[in-house]
Amino acid sequence: MQVSDAELAHQAAAGDRAAFGALIHRHYDLIFRVAFRFSGHRQDAEDLTQEICIGLARKIAQWHGQAQLKTWLYRVIVNACHDKRRRDATQAKAALGWGERELALRQAASEEAAAQDWLWSAMGGLSPVLRDTAALTVGEDLTHAQAGEILGVSEGTISWRMSEVKKHLRDLAQKETADG
Amino acid sequence: MDNEIKTLKRALDQATPTPSATKRARDLELALKTFNAAQGSTDPARLPQDPAPNARGFLRGFRNMITRLNTPMALAATSSIAVASLAAFVVLPNLDLSNAPPAPIPASETRNRAAVDNAADRSIVSAPPEPVVEAPVVIEEQAATFDALSNLKRAPLAFERAPASMRTGDEISRLQGPVASSERFANDVAHGVTVTAENSVSTFSIDVDTASYSVIRSSLTQGSLPPAEAVRIEEMINYFPYDYAGPERDGAAFAPSVSVFETPWNSGTQLMRIGLQGELPMRDRRPPLNLVFLIDTSGSMNSPDKLPLLIQSFGLMLTSLAPEDEVAIVTYAGAAGEVLAPTPANDRAAILGALQGLSAGGSTAGQAGLQQAYSIAETMTEEGEVSRVILATDGDFNIGISDPEALKSYIAQKRDAGTYLSVLGFGRGNLKDSVMQALAQNGNGNAAYIDTLSEAQKVLNDELSGALFPIANDVKVQVEFNPAQVSEYRLIGYETRRLARTDFNNDAVDAGEIGAGHQVTALYEITPVGSAAALSEPLRYGGGQITGDPASDEIAFVKLRYKAPGSQSSRLLELPVTKDTVTPDTDARFAAAIAGFGQLLRGGDHLGQWGYQEAIDLAARSRGSDAFGYRAEAVTLMRLAQTLSEK
């Protein structure tokens, strides 16, 4: 049977190197996935992932089982993504990730790109707050309550944000119909 | 689930790439390494995420400025481009071309001569009388480990980032290979401990270069420890600004200050810090400056890290100009043109407006541009004024004269006629560093590479002023220690700057220059008489020893000599140092941390058990206001060195 996250984390917090390694190994894909969806850019995601892995080495000792490890991990990832955004001084960089891709894809204009193109306009057109919310609820299949816990807002706020996301997606669909 | 959400989920899943196995292994390794380090340290030095209060204000100021600069551009360009230019300010890789040649014109020449005189076996990169780049400029990619370990406010720009983290070892060594083999560094064996009773006098020339620090930074960010001979500790220490008092007396070129405090790595010794603060550029006293910006607006400049950053950089520079200074702007691309006629520097609206109106496009054809820039500069020059053409380009040096030699001699001829040339490089992929260096050296100017707005601040505001206005030539320091108070001493760094005792009073011997606003710091590690840390014991027969003056409270007597620009004879400044130790201020502690860091990189044997972790802790606690983020960056580099040294 697989050792639970919590058990690994407790051992890691106590200084067990192997347990820490196993924990990182187990959640590496998750970290990368969320980092990618928050940044919209592969290289940013890679940098963030590395930063988060290193950060976890220092932070794991602070985990005392006060929250589900996965929730805590999501929070660490989200904080790292937000820190990076802050470091980039404005939120321009985040928009750049999505926006830049959007431009490139528009130029490509191939059939194949069309499906993805939709994603970049869909995500790129959202404000960072909405994008993060969508990345967690839609991308990670988290409940509104879980996403709220991670982002530090109420469940109701998440629900409202998701309705905004849907509105944006619907607008987009309408516009496509009108254009097409 | 709603249909839109389903589509979004499917698209997200499809778009998310799989992380590479190499990267995963590398990240895991790094994390485990950090994990080990974290276990070993009870108080890991952590960089706070938020900048210090001053830095925050500073950044906010910048942001306002950028917003202002960008607004019309945003109207002209697509919104994405505008966003990209905003991002360029924080986001570009800290590429290390900044170790431009030591700027002041006669300085490098004379300094090198002095260095040659003093150490024949030293590897000097090139010889007088050519102005000399003391350390070769290293163009290197940013290593991703740097980003990961870094809390700096910059990260590589997405589109041009080399995914260095994904490089294999082979690729890394290939990247480093040719660089390592062609690099030559000037250095000498470290100063050992001197017994005061045997030789109580220490003499050296000052050094305001900072190139060594840039080389170290580029090595570390590339993922390898710098070669020991690349480490010149005084250049590392002098890279950072310190808060020294400027000269009070009228007419003094610089003010010395000396303080003594405990050594971080040895409780039995003390550090004696000599700090020199060059006279700050007095805007009402320096000669008026005429600047002609010669700007490459060829199509290749149309990239956020080129023209938009250039415009911001020049905008930044305007803040340090005086009302009687004048600015003109000439572009070259397609048709050369005067964009802005000579305009007083205080008419910022006109200058900023002209800068903002620039847009990239067309092919490069610039001889007319260069000639036009010089001819405008000549019309601007009046008696007693300083004129300079500042060429900004991404490497399209097709400024018309196709023969490089002819171009150089053209520039040299203009220099002799009184107009200097500086070259600023922007962007990547096309940059011709050697051409930049050659042109700038022939033009009595400096070549610098601007990758971030903060580098622009350092080069254009802080260093350009120093380079433009030398205030003291042949600055020498001589320290006489009192053997009754100090049993041993050791000068940290300045290996390539040592002078013979008799050189001090010999005005024919060259030494380093100080430019306006420059700062110089020197540290001696001294052992008080009676300290258990003394490495030597009194001689049984005591023959020929200097006994000193036990009645005196003075531990040392510091003498400085310098020549005013244009003068052939030197002036003398003297300063006794009493044995009162002080609690080191943040500047002193930080300088000590950097001195320790340098010794660790050099492999010195004076530090005992004191290692990278101690250096990191000390530096992290001593960052002070760190308005430019240099100190935070240094802490990051120390951590990188720590990780790399554990390999």
Interface residues (C-beta under 8 A of the other chain):
Chain A: A12 G15 R17 F20 G21 I24 H25 Y28 D29 F32 R33 F36 R37 H41 R42 Q43 D44 E46 D47 T49 Q50 E51 C53 I54 L56 A57 R58 I60 A61 D83 K84 R86 R87 D88 A89 T90 A92 K93 A95 L96 G97 G99 E100 E102 L103 A115 Q116 W118 L119 A122 M123 A134 A135 V138 G139 V165 K166 L169 R170 A173
Chain B: D2 E4 I5 T7 L8 K9 A11 L12 D13 Q14 A15 T16 P17 T18 P19 K23 R24 R26 D27 L28 L30 A31 L32 K33 T34 F35 N36 A37 A38 Q39 P44 R46 Q49 L59 R63 T78 S79 S80 V83 A84 L86 A87 F89 V90 V91 A144 T145 D147 A148 L149 N151 L152 K153 R154 A155 P156 A158 F159 R161 P163 S165 M166
